[in-house]
Amino acid sequence: MLESAVERSFDQAAIPLHPDQDEGGAHAVASRYIGMLRRYRRLFAIVLLVVLILGTSAVLSLRRSYMATATVVVTTHVADPLSQTSDGGSASLEDDELATQGALIQSRDVAAMVLRQLPEQPARPSHNWRHFLCEHGLHFACGAASSSTSNSANALDRAIDGLLASVTVEPQPHSRVINVSVKADTGERAAAITNAFVTNYQQLALAQRQSDLRHEADWLDERTAALRQRWLEAERVSSNYNAQHGLVNTSANSPLVERQISDMAASLGQAQNRYATAQARVIALNAAISGGDPSAMISLGEQPLLVASASALMQAESARAQKASSFGPNHPDVLALDKQIAGASAQLQMETRRALTSIRGELVSAKADVDELTRSMANLQTQSAGQSGAQAEYRTLQQESESARGVYEAFLDRAKELTDRVALLQPPVAFVSHAAAPAAPTFPNRKKLLMGVAVLAFVAATSAVVLRALLSPGFVNIDDLRNFSGLRLLAILPMIKGARKKSLARFMLDHPFSQTAEAVRGLSAQLSLSGAGHRTGTQILAVTSATPGDGKTTVATWLATALKGAGQSVLLIDVDYTRFGTSGGVAGTARKGFADIISGRMATQDVIVKDDITGVDILPPGEMRISSFDPAEVTQIQDLLHDLSQTYKTIIINVPPLAVALDGLIMASIADQTIFVCRWARTSRAVAAASIERLRVYGARMAGIVLTSAEEKSANLLCVSPATRSEVRLIASGYRN
């Protein structure tokens, strides 16, 4: 763990670590974290199990879904063999054809057809307490039926939206291939819906094309019938006129005027055709302009610039629709396409005006030719009237009949071509591979998810342990306590489980060879060695802590028991009023004590008692003091300790916790050595550092720190770093020598 600023709040030299510790730094860090996991193994196991159980439950509760994929290809356009125009680029694929076909496959019309073919399975009604109350006559628990639920149209829309949400159409770039994928609750339904989307789109596309051709065929039939009636009527009129005037219609020996009239009639017919064609183009162009549809202008093949402008505008609008659907209307590419569309629209309008001007010029020219030829025809007819008026009239009727017949035959050929084209219709997409029912669900992948849950559980448990250790205000690592604030770690006392207060006092007697007893005897030996200057006199030891419950009273009692067992005369002075109030101190029986001696109400020999359990002489705290010790009382305490030193070899003072009472600072400043007691994972570092600083300010001579309630594996009797490998090898070689 990182060293906090509180732990280095004093300007004292740290006790140097073992020189070989740098070599095993990585091993020490690893050992520290392993020990941290071992220390909080319960927290680690609880978090690990909770995350595993919750994660496994979540994974097992995930709804399974299956995905089936069908592969289709956009079919090549089949050229019309009866068409007179060459279509060399029919095999090429437009840039937006794949996206267009993909959007059409995923359209709502196709989804509606799929739902009619494969309706959704009705959901099982959920039975809860509201349904139970509603079924038993408590109608207030029945939910009010919403209008959207009862509306079948809204229900169908929701079903279509749900179905389209499970459909994915992915055109493959640089190819004609489109992948259609559908996600469903079962593999069979996923495959069936996938194939149904493709087949229903094929049927819908074929039906649409057939409908378009049918409308065109109906119109051609109507026009062909009308033209046939016109041709027959012209033939009837011509025959009747011929019979009425008794004309002999032979091609030979015909007058020149008649041949001229014939040639003029032919020219007039051509001029009338040009006039009718120009008029039809003007009408078509005006209709395209009024409709605002650029695709209608593409049919005007006589105007290549107009067709090119219309095609550019359609391509820009298509690209803009794709960009807007993917990136939104404010995307830079969409704004650029808007500018391009505006320019293309302006260009189209300009080309439309030019084309309209050109066609109108042709119309005027054709009209002038018709008028001129009509006038010439009239002149020839007037000239021929005198010679053979009836013959000229007959020729006119014959020409009208031939003209009507030619138009009729042209429309009849067109109708035959349209009928033959129906046989060449094919769907816009074809199957490459049908969707097959997947054997395993696509989601969830339980194996991978459970592996992820296991990793997450381990990480969460480890993180919980690390956070618990980092956020702990107390000492949770022995290395953190060593050399804390420049003090030595004198002893580590392990936690004694299941012990009571009375049994704790007898623990040194009942378990003389336990690890705790050895640690207390080692503590007394260290104190004796550090107090070598007091071998001829009495050693006064103060035992204090930062907060109540750190175990200082137990340490003082065990230390007194250990010194008593070593044959020394020991006196335990208990001045911790905060634990018992006026009920006594360590002995727990006498009511008079240290406070009564200081106040002069009692003599020293009258208040010292012998503990029945340990046999140690104890001076109880006496009556609780309200005020602190004044300088005169401090001098009196020093005199009292001097008098007691004539009788006892060691005097141990159980000082109140420094965070609760400041009288302990005075008692610690009087003592020869002060032992500071910390409790494992409980004593706050900040409070401990502040207490040690106060002790030093008051002149207390600090002997070191004693750690209580530590884990059994953390206890170290020597309180030094473990021997390194080099030290083990050196010791082994010394024994061999």
Legacy VTK file of the C-alpha trace (Angstrom):
# vtk DataFile Version 3.0
C-alpha trace
ASCII
DATASET POLYDATA
POINTS 737 float
0.000 0.000 0.000
1.120 3.543 -0.661
2.638 5.507 2.156
0.443 8.409 3.208
1.629 11.817 4.307
0.445 11.133 7.865
2.846 8.218 8.181
5.820 10.528 7.476
4.731 13.519 9.526
7.896 13.578 11.705
11.423 14.536 10.774
13.043 11.380 12.064
15.274 9.023 10.230
13.603 5.831 9.163
15.031 2.543 10.237
16.752 1.193 7.148
15.293 -1.900 5.582
17.258 -4.981 4.890
19.710 -4.421 1.999
18.467 -7.501 0.188
14.915 -6.211 0.020
15.555 -4.373 -3.227
16.473 -7.641 -4.904
13.176 -9.214 -3.922
11.019 -6.092 -4.465
8.775 -7.739 -6.965
8.412 -10.780 -4.740
7.556 -8.544 -1.810
4.898 -6.682 -3.762
3.413 -9.964 -4.936
3.469 -11.325 -1.404
1.778 -8.168 -0.157
-1.129 -8.440 -2.566
-1.425 -12.181 -2.017
-1.580 -11.500 1.681
-4.201 -8.834 1.049
-6.344 -11.378 -0.828
-5.858 -13.882 1.987
-6.745 -11.282 4.604
-9.985 -10.348 2.866
-10.738 -13.789 1.516
-14.297 -13.643 2.801
-14.974 -10.373 0.988
-13.273 -11.789 -2.108
-15.361 -14.970 -1.978
-18.632 -13.104 -1.325
-18.136 -10.639 -4.187
-16.928 -13.424 -6.478
-19.949 -15.612 -5.714
-22.439 -12.733 -5.949
-21.118 -11.587 -9.323
-20.958 -15.169 -10.576
-24.516 -15.910 -9.460
-25.954 -12.655 -10.784
-23.981 -12.839 -14.039
-24.855 -16.487 -14.619
-28.508 -15.783 -13.888
-28.474 -12.849 -16.294
-26.786 -14.906 -19.021
-29.157 -17.832 -18.565
-32.167 -15.498 -18.585
-31.211 -13.902 -21.900
-33.683 -14.693 -24.613
-32.263 -16.896 -27.341
-32.393 -15.730 -30.923
-31.481 -17.432 -34.179
-30.283 -15.706 -37.328
-30.643 -17.138 -40.833
-29.034 -15.600 -43.924
-30.012 -15.885 -47.583
-27.809 -14.706 -50.445
-29.388 -13.171 -53.541
-27.951 -11.601 -56.688
-29.329 -8.727 -58.713
-30.247 -10.177 -62.106
-28.883 -8.779 -65.362
-31.279 -6.859 -67.555
-32.354 -8.975 -70.526
-32.325 -6.991 -73.767
-35.501 -6.960 -75.852
-34.675 -8.794 -79.116
-37.591 -7.048 -80.843
-36.345 -3.600 -79.905
-34.984 -1.564 -82.805
-32.590 0.434 -80.629
-29.275 -1.009 -79.483
-28.732 -1.258 -75.715
-25.067 -1.986 -75.352
-24.980 -1.025 -71.656
-27.818 -3.281 -70.574
-25.487 -5.655 -68.744
-24.005 -2.866 -66.598
-25.190 -2.221 -63.043
-26.167 1.223 -61.863
-24.281 2.592 -58.848
-27.387 2.774 -56.690
-29.021 -0.426 -57.923
-27.806 -2.578 -54.988
-28.975 -0.063 -52.388
-32.284 0.361 -54.185
-32.938 -3.377 -54.351
-31.921 -3.761 -50.700
-34.358 -1.038 -49.624
-37.137 -2.599 -51.712
-36.533 -6.028 -50.144
-36.821 -4.419 -46.690
-39.951 -2.409 -47.564
-43.137 -2.417 -45.511
-45.170 -3.913 -48.338
-42.922 -6.972 -48.432
-43.017 -7.204 -44.609
-46.829 -7.123 -44.683
-46.887 -9.955 -47.230
-44.475 -11.986 -45.061
-46.662 -11.451 -41.986
-49.725 -12.629 -43.886
-47.816 -15.691 -45.006
-46.093 -16.350 -41.646
-48.148 -14.700 -38.895
-46.594 -14.166 -35.497
-47.349 -16.631 -32.751
-49.643 -15.078 -30.124
-47.814 -14.240 -26.944
-48.733 -16.175 -23.854
-50.785 -14.059 -21.462
-48.915 -13.173 -18.309
-50.685 -14.192 -15.122
-50.105 -11.886 -12.191
-52.078 -10.596 -9.252
-53.938 -8.050 -11.397
-55.166 -10.770 -13.776
-56.160 -12.896 -10.781
-58.198 -10.072 -9.228
-59.751 -9.176 -12.586
-60.810 -12.784 -13.225
-62.469 -12.948 -9.803
-64.734 -9.951 -10.311
-62.549 -7.069 -9.059
-62.735 -4.994 -12.214
-60.763 -2.078 -10.798
-57.636 -4.192 -11.238
-58.347 -4.704 -14.927
-56.233 -2.484 -17.119
-58.151 -0.139 -19.394
-57.905 -1.248 -23.007
-56.126 1.372 -25.045
-57.366 2.451 -28.430
-54.074 1.502 -30.047
-54.417 -2.056 -28.784
-57.893 -2.458 -30.206
-56.965 -0.875 -33.503
-55.972 -3.637 -35.894
-54.215 -1.189 -38.214
-51.967 0.021 -35.403
-51.338 -3.559 -34.335
-50.306 -4.424 -37.892
-48.008 -1.411 -38.021
-46.364 -2.459 -34.774
-45.960 -6.009 -36.038
-44.379 -4.719 -39.264
-42.040 -2.442 -37.307
-41.007 -5.328 -35.073
-40.395 -7.588 -38.060
-38.365 -4.973 -39.934
-36.268 -4.395 -36.808
-35.125 -8.028 -37.035
-34.245 -7.836 -40.748
-30.792 -6.852 -41.982
-30.052 -6.304 -45.669
-26.365 -5.854 -46.540
-25.343 -5.171 -50.166
-21.832 -6.462 -50.818
-19.628 -3.789 -52.428
-18.120 -4.359 -55.873
-20.561 -7.159 -56.629
-24.220 -7.894 -57.381
-24.683 -9.893 -54.157
-27.041 -8.931 -51.328
-27.169 -10.760 -47.985
-30.574 -10.873 -46.289
-30.526 -11.862 -42.595
-33.454 -12.299 -40.193
-33.381 -12.849 -36.440
-36.171 -14.902 -34.831
-36.947 -16.989 -31.757
-36.412 -20.295 -33.581
-34.072 -21.293 -36.357
-36.883 -22.669 -38.541
-38.855 -19.412 -38.325
-35.749 -17.338 -39.038
-35.018 -19.353 -42.202
-38.671 -19.285 -43.299
-38.961 -15.506 -42.848
-35.667 -14.906 -44.659
-36.726 -16.936 -47.697
-40.209 -15.411 -47.550
-38.788 -11.889 -47.767
-36.960 -12.740 -51.000
-39.763 -14.725 -52.631
-42.448 -12.183 -51.744
-40.297 -9.365 -53.099
-39.855 -11.334 -56.331
-43.606 -11.795 -56.605
-44.291 -8.165 -55.787
-41.751 -6.905 -58.326
-43.071 -9.207 -61.068
-46.644 -8.195 -60.307
-45.694 -4.524 -60.520
-43.950 -4.990 -63.877
-46.826 -7.014 -65.229
-49.257 -4.348 -64.088
-47.262 -1.646 -65.892
-47.146 -3.690 -69.092
-50.844 -4.472 -68.790
-51.730 -0.786 -68.603
-49.586 -0.109 -71.666
-51.152 -3.024 -73.524
-54.676 -1.826 -72.715
-53.883 1.605 -74.061
-52.371 0.100 -77.235
-55.442 -2.070 -77.733
-57.725 0.917 -77.490
-55.620 2.949 -79.937
-55.282 0.004 -82.348
-59.031 -0.541 -82.408
-59.663 3.137 -83.090
-57.063 3.230 -85.873
-58.462 0.077 -87.426
-61.916 1.647 -87.460
-60.497 4.777 -89.077
-58.700 2.732 -91.738
-61.834 0.719 -92.571
-63.905 3.883 -92.716
-61.404 5.458 -95.138
-61.450 2.328 -97.311
-65.260 2.325 -97.334
-65.449 5.986 -98.321
-62.860 5.461 -101.068
-64.700 2.419 -102.466
-68.057 4.173 -102.416
-66.672 7.202 -104.222
-65.026 5.002 -106.815
-68.254 3.141 -107.457
-70.343 6.295 -107.483
-68.276 8.087 -110.166
-67.324 4.985 -112.185
-63.621 5.764 -112.071
-61.058 3.460 -113.602
-58.114 3.421 -111.231
-55.084 2.305 -113.200
-51.544 3.388 -112.603
-50.694 3.548 -116.280
-51.594 6.432 -118.574
-52.344 8.680 -115.635
-52.291 12.479 -116.297
-49.296 14.479 -115.125
-51.434 16.560 -112.857
-52.596 13.463 -111.133
-49.004 12.313 -110.593
-48.169 15.752 -109.236
-51.172 15.593 -107.001
-49.999 12.180 -105.836
-46.501 13.397 -105.107
-47.859 16.493 -103.435
-50.140 14.370 -101.284
-47.179 12.285 -100.201
-45.214 15.387 -99.282
-48.247 16.763 -97.472
-48.569 13.538 -95.525
-44.917 13.730 -94.455
-45.310 17.356 -93.463
-48.421 16.482 -91.481
-46.507 13.659 -89.768
-43.685 16.045 -88.848
-46.249 18.526 -87.599
-48.030 15.854 -85.558
-44.701 14.571 -84.210
-43.548 18.059 -83.218
-46.910 18.735 -81.632
-46.720 15.468 -79.694
-43.212 16.345 -78.481
-44.392 19.764 -77.354
-47.276 18.164 -75.474
-44.972 15.567 -73.896
-42.421 18.200 -72.899
-45.102 20.421 -71.390
-46.497 17.443 -69.498
-43.021 16.597 -68.170
-42.465 20.226 -67.151
-45.838 20.461 -65.392
-45.306 17.106 -63.642
-41.794 18.027 -62.450
-40.594 14.441 -62.975
-37.071 14.315 -64.508
-37.587 10.648 -65.449
-40.348 11.660 -67.891
-37.823 13.770 -69.829
-35.498 10.827 -70.359
-37.995 9.405 -72.875
-37.352 12.469 -75.076
-34.408 10.890 -76.827
-34.311 13.555 -79.522
-32.908 16.017 -76.983
-29.631 14.508 -75.692
-28.693 17.534 -73.572
-32.103 17.507 -71.914
-31.843 13.778 -71.261
-28.342 14.211 -69.807
-29.519 17.034 -67.512
-32.505 14.989 -66.332
-30.271 11.952 -65.667
-27.771 14.090 -63.707
-30.599 15.536 -61.597
-32.025 12.049 -60.866
-28.617 10.722 -59.870
-27.963 13.707 -57.573
-31.398 13.320 -55.948
-30.830 9.584 -55.437
-27.391 10.161 -53.893
-28.819 12.872 -51.679
-31.615 10.562 -50.450
-29.064 7.887 -49.547
-26.790 10.342 -47.711
-29.694 11.975 -45.894
-31.050 8.616 -44.710
-27.606 7.632 -43.404
-26.164 10.900 -42.046
-29.116 13.318 -41.762
-30.059 16.451 -43.748
-27.295 18.624 -42.217
-24.358 16.471 -43.215
-21.753 18.299 -45.361
-22.121 15.751 -48.167
-25.916 16.222 -48.126
-25.523 20.014 -48.270
-23.092 19.650 -51.167
-25.574 17.421 -52.959
-28.302 20.005 -52.326
-26.173 22.565 -54.150
-25.531 20.055 -56.921
-29.286 19.341 -57.203
-30.026 23.061 -57.388
-27.463 23.455 -60.185
-28.801 20.409 -62.019
-32.369 21.732 -61.685
-31.310 25.082 -63.104
-29.467 23.349 -65.944
-32.509 21.163 -66.599
-34.786 24.182 -66.740
-32.436 25.958 -69.121
-32.175 22.880 -71.364
-35.961 22.464 -71.175
-36.481 26.018 -72.376
-33.963 25.478 -75.155
-35.627 22.197 -76.184
-39.065 23.783 -76.045
-37.851 26.673 -78.191
-36.273 24.257 -80.659
-39.363 22.030 -80.855
-41.633 25.026 -81.234
-39.448 26.168 -84.097
-39.816 22.762 -85.697
-43.569 22.962 -85.040
-43.821 26.345 -86.748
-41.707 25.080 -89.626
-43.817 21.935 -89.998
-46.991 24.024 -89.776
-45.680 26.327 -92.503
-44.817 23.302 -94.669
-48.285 21.846 -94.143
-49.918 25.137 -94.973
-47.730 25.582 -98.035
-48.326 22.036 -99.253
-52.021 22.409 -98.552
-52.136 25.530 -100.656
-50.138 23.785 -103.399
-52.442 20.810 -103.194
-55.427 23.089 -103.471
-53.948 24.711 -106.549
-53.278 21.325 -108.143
-56.727 20.150 -107.272
-58.188 23.279 -108.812
-56.056 22.723 -111.858
-57.115 19.073 -112.033
-60.768 19.842 -111.368
-61.395 20.764 -114.852
-59.794 17.632 -116.184
-60.764 14.997 -113.715
-62.198 16.291 -110.464
-63.596 12.970 -109.508
-60.260 11.208 -110.067
-58.459 13.697 -107.856
-61.014 13.286 -105.123
-60.675 9.573 -105.320
-56.901 9.780 -105.052
-57.237 11.917 -101.950
-59.542 9.420 -100.346
-57.141 6.636 -101.279
-54.199 8.428 -99.689
-56.120 8.929 -96.464
-56.950 5.267 -96.435
-53.305 4.270 -96.911
-52.198 6.665 -94.201
-54.721 5.253 -91.742
-53.628 1.748 -92.626
-49.933 2.546 -92.037
-50.605 3.998 -88.587
-52.800 1.054 -87.723
-50.127 -1.470 -88.747
-47.472 0.391 -86.704
-49.612 0.243 -83.556
-50.417 -3.412 -84.262
-46.704 -4.305 -84.449
-46.094 -2.461 -81.188
-48.846 -4.420 -79.472
-47.307 -7.696 -80.684
-43.877 -6.662 -79.349
-45.396 -5.836 -75.942
-47.109 -9.236 -75.825
-43.824 -10.993 -76.589
-41.987 -8.954 -73.965
-44.186 -10.310 -71.162
-42.574 -13.709 -71.682
-39.131 -12.157 -70.989
-40.053 -10.771 -67.552
-37.918 -11.969 -64.636
-37.621 -10.906 -60.979
-35.008 -8.246 -60.192
-33.204 -10.574 -57.766
-32.530 -14.304 -57.793
-31.477 -16.729 -55.080
-27.832 -17.702 -54.816
-28.416 -19.727 -51.660
-31.570 -20.144 -49.620
-31.546 -19.562 -45.881
-31.087 -22.689 -43.767
-32.241 -23.110 -40.184
-29.239 -22.556 -37.873
-28.450 -25.410 -35.508
-27.251 -23.165 -32.667
-28.613 -19.830 -31.474
-26.829 -16.744 -32.695
-27.387 -14.948 -29.392
-26.457 -15.355 -26.646
-23.103 -17.131 -26.872
-23.342 -18.553 -23.381
-19.859 -20.032 -23.366
-18.178 -16.708 -24.081
-20.560 -14.776 -21.849
-19.990 -17.132 -18.931
-16.244 -16.831 -19.439
-16.687 -13.064 -19.401
-18.788 -13.314 -16.237
-16.037 -15.364 -14.587
-13.411 -12.797 -15.547
-15.689 -9.969 -14.419
-16.350 -11.730 -11.107
-12.623 -12.164 -10.484
-11.908 -8.542 -11.400
-14.806 -7.299 -9.251
-13.706 -9.401 -6.269
-10.100 -8.257 -6.641
-11.215 -4.639 -7.009
-13.391 -4.950 -3.901
-10.433 -6.250 -1.912
-8.127 -3.516 -3.207
-10.708 -0.802 -2.512
-11.361 -2.248 0.926
-7.642 -2.140 1.669
-7.131 1.332 0.171
-10.162 2.837 1.898
-9.394 1.243 5.258
-8.282 3.953 7.731
-6.434 1.426 9.879
-3.336 -0.681 9.474
-3.912 -3.724 7.282
-0.306 -4.458 6.391
2.609 -5.186 8.654
5.028 -3.349 6.373
2.953 -0.182 6.742
3.253 -0.312 10.506
6.999 -0.946 10.567
8.854 2.319 11.181
5.520 4.175 11.370
6.380 7.744 12.394
9.934 6.585 13.058
8.958 4.030 15.743
9.942 0.389 15.966
7.408 -2.411 15.819
8.034 -4.128 19.155
5.541 -6.993 19.030
2.623 -8.400 17.068
-0.048 -10.013 19.220
-2.452 -12.260 17.323
-6.195 -12.200 17.837
-7.483 -14.634 20.461
-10.858 -15.850 19.258
-13.635 -16.690 21.689
-11.851 -15.200 24.710
-13.650 -13.219 27.402
-12.292 -10.503 29.629
-11.729 -12.844 32.546
-10.057 -15.478 30.406
-7.858 -12.857 28.717
-6.349 -11.956 32.092
-5.477 -15.647 32.694
-4.313 -16.273 29.109
-0.617 -15.925 29.964
-1.070 -18.418 32.814
-3.255 -20.879 30.929
-1.146 -20.840 27.740
2.412 -20.101 28.789
3.950 -21.526 25.603
1.555 -19.998 23.086
2.640 -17.646 20.340
1.056 -14.757 22.226
2.940 -15.558 25.423
6.230 -15.760 23.526
5.493 -12.404 21.885
4.775 -10.761 25.282
7.973 -12.206 26.781
9.868 -10.949 23.740
8.342 -7.503 24.322
9.471 -7.505 27.955
12.986 -8.531 26.858
13.159 -5.680 24.330
12.011 -3.197 26.979
14.587 -4.486 29.424
17.367 -4.144 26.846
16.263 -0.683 25.760
16.111 0.401 29.418
19.670 -0.767 30.311
20.380 2.529 31.976
17.751 1.742 34.631
19.150 -1.631 35.706
20.056 -0.314 39.156
16.685 1.391 39.581
13.015 0.976 38.770
11.744 1.081 35.200
8.499 2.986 34.655
6.557 1.969 31.550
3.489 3.767 30.173
1.086 1.857 27.932
-1.250 4.038 25.885
-3.261 4.015 22.665
-5.114 6.393 20.388
-8.699 5.210 20.876
-10.547 2.951 23.318
-10.688 -0.754 22.474
-7.182 -0.940 20.985
-6.104 -3.481 23.662
-3.714 -1.414 25.768
-5.178 -2.676 29.071
-4.705 -6.275 27.912
-1.122 -5.513 26.828
-0.392 -3.877 30.186
-1.893 -6.846 32.082
0.000 -9.451 29.998
3.261 -7.516 30.294
2.861 -7.286 34.067
2.063 -11.021 34.196
5.154 -11.846 32.124
7.439 -9.726 34.350
5.840 -11.191 37.461
6.488 -14.684 36.114
10.157 -13.712 35.535
10.529 -13.008 39.243
10.297 -9.217 39.175
8.244 -7.139 41.520
5.660 -5.393 39.373
3.047 -2.736 40.077
0.289 -2.002 37.576
-1.117 1.499 37.976
-4.453 1.906 36.206
-5.322 5.546 35.551
-7.779 4.898 32.728
-10.971 6.417 34.183
-12.746 6.206 30.837
-13.342 2.447 30.966
-14.917 1.870 34.380
-15.827 5.279 35.748
-15.984 4.947 39.520
-16.360 1.157 39.545
-12.667 0.475 39.825
-9.832 -0.324 37.453
-8.143 -3.524 36.365
-9.066 -5.448 39.497
-12.621 -4.312 39.208
-13.285 -4.597 42.986
-11.663 -1.623 44.785
-13.318 1.744 44.582
-10.429 3.773 46.007
-7.200 4.255 44.128
-4.760 6.569 42.385
-7.021 9.635 42.392
-7.618 9.281 46.140
-3.858 9.136 46.816
-3.241 12.322 44.796
-6.057 14.100 46.625
-4.645 12.970 50.016
-7.723 11.036 51.051
-6.019 7.633 51.111
-2.541 6.240 51.756
-0.712 4.280 49.081
-0.511 1.009 51.004
-4.246 1.146 51.646
-5.346 1.146 47.986
-2.856 -1.284 46.363
-4.523 -4.664 45.864
-3.275 -7.984 44.559
-5.092 -9.415 41.549
-6.580 -12.820 42.312
-5.967 -14.065 38.770
-2.460 -12.881 37.899
-1.067 -12.155 41.360
0.139 -8.710 40.205
-0.111 -5.705 42.528
-2.584 -3.229 41.100
-3.269 0.397 41.916
-6.887 1.117 40.739
-7.832 4.472 39.199
-10.098 5.489 42.073
-12.681 8.230 41.867
-13.117 9.797 38.397
-11.418 13.153 38.049
-13.188 16.081 36.432
-10.169 18.403 36.106
-6.714 17.716 34.698
-3.542 17.422 36.747
-1.995 20.766 37.783
1.805 21.282 38.158
1.676 20.561 41.870
-0.121 17.283 41.280
2.407 16.364 38.568
5.195 16.864 41.136
3.185 14.805 43.607
2.839 12.023 40.993
6.594 12.049 40.432
7.185 11.776 44.172
4.671 8.946 44.379
6.436 7.036 41.607
9.771 7.642 43.306
8.423 6.198 46.548
6.929 3.202 44.763
10.227 2.562 42.952
11.727 1.671 46.312
9.437 -1.337 46.451
8.873 -2.383 42.825
11.364 -3.189 40.076
8.900 -2.310 37.294
5.944 0.052 37.350
3.476 -0.171 34.462
1.002 2.686 33.983
-2.187 1.983 32.029
-2.713 5.418 30.444
-6.129 6.572 29.103
-6.585 6.744 25.301
-5.070 9.968 24.021
-8.021 10.717 21.723
-10.352 10.692 24.753
-8.325 12.078 27.698
-5.177 14.217 27.644
-4.049 13.111 31.150
-2.250 10.255 29.457
0.235 12.761 27.954
1.338 13.795 31.435
1.710 10.197 32.616
3.630 9.279 29.451
6.021 12.230 29.894
6.815 11.057 33.416
7.444 7.405 32.398
10.855 6.119 31.321
9.405 4.465 28.190
6.046 4.690 26.456
4.485 1.864 24.502
1.937 2.845 21.862
-0.694 0.166 21.154
-2.462 -0.090 17.769
-5.196 -2.495 16.790
-5.138 -4.325 13.488
-7.421 -2.755 10.827
-9.128 -0.571 13.441
-6.832 2.157 14.745
-6.920 5.090 12.385
-3.578 6.118 10.950
-4.370 9.809 11.212
-5.437 9.515 14.865
-2.403 7.363 15.648
-0.033 9.846 14.005
-1.619 12.776 15.855
-1.370 10.915 19.194
2.304 10.044 18.671
3.044 13.644 17.731
1.405 14.843 20.960
3.429 12.349 22.978
6.642 13.650 21.441
5.634 17.258 22.024
5.126 16.450 25.730
8.540 14.809 25.869
7.475 11.187 26.066
10.261 8.696 25.388
8.734 6.359 22.821
9.817 2.725 22.999
7.820 1.540 19.975
4.534 0.185 18.773
2.669 -2.983 19.718
0.108 -4.361 17.247
-2.864 -6.232 18.728
-5.626 -8.478 17.292
-3.553 -9.297 14.220
-4.002 -12.389 12.127
-2.206 -15.415 13.384
-0.143 -15.741 10.223
0.942 -12.116 10.494
2.438 -12.490 13.976
6.239 -12.391 13.977
8.007 -12.886 17.264
11.252 -11.209 16.163
9.410 -8.352 14.448
11.975 -8.168 11.633
11.841 -8.766 7.904
11.954 -12.404 6.799
15.359 -13.798 5.995
16.306 -13.508 2.350
17.688 -16.357 0.258
21.246 -15.028 0.535
20.949 -15.017 4.342
19.621 -18.571 4.339
22.555 -19.722 2.195
25.008 -17.865 4.461
23.573 -19.465 7.609
23.620 -22.897 5.981
27.279 -22.498 4.979
28.144 -21.386 8.534
26.624 -24.548 9.948
28.543 -26.696 7.468
31.815 -25.039 8.482
LINES 1 738
737 0 1 2 3 4 5 6 7 8 9 10 11 12 13 14 15 16 17 18 19 20 21 22 23 24 25 26 27 28 29 30 31 32 33 34 35 36 37 38 39 40 41 42 43 44 45 46 47 48 49 50 51 52 53 54 55 56 57 58 59 60 61 62 63 64 65 66 67 68 69 70 71 72 73 74 75 76 77 78 79 80 81 82 83 84 85 86 87 88 89 90 91 92 93 94 95 96 97 98 99 100 101 102 103 104 105 106 107 108 109 110 111 112 113 114 115 116 117 118 119 120 121 122 123 124 125 126 127 128 129 130 131 132 133 134 135 136 137 138 139 140 141 142 143 144 145 146 147 148 149 150 151 152 153 154 155 156 157 158 159 160 161 162 163 164 165 166 167 168 169 170 171 172 173 174 175 176 177 178 179 180 181 182 183 184 185 186 187 188 189 190 191 192 193 194 195 196 197 198 199 200 201 202 203 204 205 206 207 208 209 210 211 212 213 214 215 216 217 218 219 220 221 222 223 224 225 226 227 228 229 230 231 232 233 234 235 236 237 238 239 240 241 242 243 244 245 246 247 248 249 250 251 252 253 254 255 256 257 258 259 260 261 262 263 264 265 266 267 268 269 270 271 272 273 274 275 276 277 278 279 280 281 282 283 284 285 286 287 288 289 290 291 292 293 294 295 296 297 298 299 300 301 302 303 304 305 306 307 308 309 310 311 312 313 314 315 316 317 318 319 320 321 322 323 324 325 326 327 328 329 330 331 332 333 334 335 336 337 338 339 340 341 342 343 344 345 346 347 348 349 350 351 352 353 354 355 356 357 358 359 360 361 362 363 364 365 366 367 368 369 370 371 372 373 374 375 376 377 378 379 380 381 382 383 384 385 386 387 388 389 390 391 392 393 394 395 396 397 398 399 400 401 402 403 404 405 406 407 408 409 410 411 412 413 414 415 416 417 418 419 420 421 422 423 424 425 426 427 428 429 430 431 432 433 434 435 436 437 438 439 440 441 442 443 444 445 446 447 448 449 450 451 452 453 454 455 456 457 458 459 460 461 462 463 464 465 466 467 468 469 470 471 472 473 474 475 476 477 478 479 480 481 482 483 484 485 486 487 488 489 490 491 492 493 494 495 496 497 498 499 500 501 502 503 504 505 506 507 508 509 510 511 512 513 514 515 516 517 518 519 520 521 522 523 524 525 526 527 528 529 530 531 532 533 534 535 536 537 538 539 540 541 542 543 544 545 546 547 548 549 550 551 552 553 554 555 556 557 558 559 560 561 562 563 564 565 566 567 568 569 570 571 572 573 574 575 576 577 578 579 580 581 582 583 584 585 586 587 588 589 590 591 592 593 594 595 596 597 598 599 600 601 602 603 604 605 606 607 608 609 610 611 612 613 614 615 616 617 618 619 620 621 622 623 624 625 626 627 628 629 630 631 632 633 634 635 636 637 638 639 640 641 642 643 644 645 646 647 648 649 650 651 652 653 654 655 656 657 658 659 660 661 662 663 664 665 666 667 668 669 670 671 672 673 674 675 676 677 678 679 680 681 682 683 684 685 686 687 688 689 690 691 692 693 694 695 696 697 698 699 700 701 702 703 704 705 706 707 708 709 710 711 712 713 714 715 716 717 718 719 720 721 722 723 724 725 726 727 728 729 730 731 732 733 734 735 736
